[in-house]
């Protein structure tokens, strides 16, 4: 079922959703841009640092190569010297300060030691097979992995460099191998100078991806961890970003000329750009918080605006449903408060107007009742006065006197100090006075039977209710009756109501006549008019009762031609204090 | 909810957001303030010998942002050690690592020392009742090891082929993990944790018996170094400490 969504819901919802989408888009784009920028910056930094390390190590290896070339050309190829002389030269070179040379050795083509600057030993570490690569690449210098070397009682880490040479011994030439051991500290110090930390370090590997030197060598050799970045190293110079355990690592590999070594740099992207990432996070937070604040302020402001409008809407609905007491609390600001106050003033004004209209309507009803009463009284008055005149003319003074007395009583009750409602007892006395007067006039043309439940006397009844009915019974019902007419008046309780029943055994009426009687249209049908009654009394009484008590009360007429008529008046039990 | 309450809630939210922002901004400062500080007391005349241990301590401390107060002691008595621990406690040290106290405390075997901080004690051998609460030690697999250090000559013998392999104490490893043990001692408030070092595996040459054990089962971890590995360029940093 389609349900209409209030503007109070969808407008803030649209704004909040728009805000969230916009912030998400901005942050995503910014995040992508910043990450890309930081990556490029990190890579540029790493390239610069890597190049610096590569250049430094390259210079060192070049120096080693230069040293080897000098040894070869100045000592080994010296035609004049014997091997024993050359050994002295080797020792002199090793003893030179800052030469970095630990030992110089010559081997024959089979890999057997010919001479060495060191009195040490024939280093068993030097596997003859290692010269095979040298033999296959004449003219190239091979750098080996670091070795432990003993020289003059000292134990050193050395980096061996080997090449094929022509050995001249007392004028004879033979093929052999030159092996020079350089102190490794010079290379190591270059790597150590990088300022290695756990999250940013560099190390040296050979062409077989074996570690030549690592700043945390001791840690690795002690079995505490391994160098995981070896798995991400490519043979050529390249840089990659790798995510491991929620940390982004930038791994760079850079080849070093001559030696076949490579420098591997490992930087934690998160740590290197921690400050930038922190600033970025702060900006992210600020944007998010600002967006949230704007959304909240927007919702609050919209609530401030929409709430009075919604209240007005609700009040309008209630007002249109007839609730005249509805008022709108004046909580809005500016024009909204004017609207609320205007609505309240309008409702008050309409309420006053409605009260005036109701008052006028009541007044009108009252006037109508008065008018109806006024229509009844003159009939009877001039008919009775007519009878009195007739009796005086007929010298029936006693009867005239009684009639005047009864007429006076009749009018005293009829007036009742201007009250519209009188106790039933008085109404019955009024009816009895009337019947007595008419009885005198018509010389006992009919008999009257009255049966009243005395307990009902206290209840109120619209005055002059029975008299018009009795008048109709006498003038129309008893017409043509000669001493055998009967009129009965019964007053009894019927449920919660009081029933006043007037029956006669007169001429009766047809159904059309009854309808015409009740609708006050006696002129349209043939109800025999008389000169003494208007025939409109029953309808008037009925209208009066309905006006006073409501539509469910009033008069019903049952009549059969030549059988008689029964008029029932039903009124509620209303006591005076009510 | 009336307007006043609504504005109060709004104000509270803004305040919370500002606090959260400040926390993010000053996060680094808080990290520095929370730095853990440890005192390390070692014999002054064993500096070179304990180079590997110290390096392991420093590397682990750097990784875990632990500040190390390194103190070198020589010819101390009981009172000096206890006073030093009290002083360290007053300047913010949370634990103390005492390396070979028998080498710098006079009559070490005859006295009882009270520790005022969670402490880890590294000994040449197992002593009894000289550190209060020493019985709470949780480090198992104590071997009666003699701290016979591998000398340069042993490396020479290895390199010349006289011997095929060397068993050396992994001092870096020990120093590295002693910091972890010390943190554990602090966490569990262990006031005197004895960690006897040494053993007779050098003299007994029962290599297999030692190697069959897990490294953590012996107080001082060992490394088995072969000549081939050295030729390949491995274990140089360990051997250079000799």
Interface residues (C-beta under 8 A of the other chain):
Chain A: X121 X123 X124 X125 X127 X144 X145 X146 X147 X148 X150 X155 X157 X184 X197 X198 X210 X211 X212 X216 X217 X218 X219 X221 X222 X223 X224 X278 X281 X282 X285 X286 X289 X292 X293 X296 X297 X300 X304
Chain B: X3 X6 X7 X10 X13 X14 X17 X20 X21 X24 X25 X27 X28 X52 X55 X56 X59 X62 X63 X152 X155 X156 X159 X160 X161 X170 X172 X173 X176 X215 X221 X223 X227 X230 X231 X232 X233 X234 X235 X236 X237 X238 X239 X240 X242
